[in-house]
Amino acid sequence: MPVCRMCTQNYPNSQFVSGNGPRYQVCVRCATENDMLAEGEETALYSSELVRARSALFARRFRPWGFLLAGWLLFFSFGTGIELWSNLLLGTLIIGTLATPVLHFMGSTKFRAELAALTP
């Protein structure tokens, strides 16, 4: 696989800008960042399947925070009035509040690795 001469990363041939001179052996990402692409020549950095995979990755990463926020909102809005269920919901939310940051921190390396694999 060819190497980009600006960022020294290996990419398949489809990720390189065609041309000679300063554009020779430059990946699409570096060409976009350094304004080397002409009008109408912009290629898609992210294909639709890559966008879906990255969106799913970020959704999996931040889903526990969304559930936790929604749980606390439900608890404070109308969950305090129910006798048994309010105590169970409160206990679950406290455990979730303590566990979510720990699990988020522990999964950061895996997240970065998967994100690097999905970055062109």
HELIX and SHEET records of a PDB file:
HELIX    1   1 ASN A   13  GLN A   15  5                                   3    
HELIX    2   2 GLY A   21  ARG A   23  5                                   3    
HELIX    3   3 VAL A   28  GLU A   33  1                                   6    
HELIX    4   4 SER A   48  LEU A   74  1                                  27    
HELIX    5   5 PHE A   75  GLY A   79  3                                   5    
HELIX    6   6 GLU A   83  MET A  106  1                                  24    
HELIX    7   7 SER A  108  ALA A  117  1                                  10    
END                                                                             
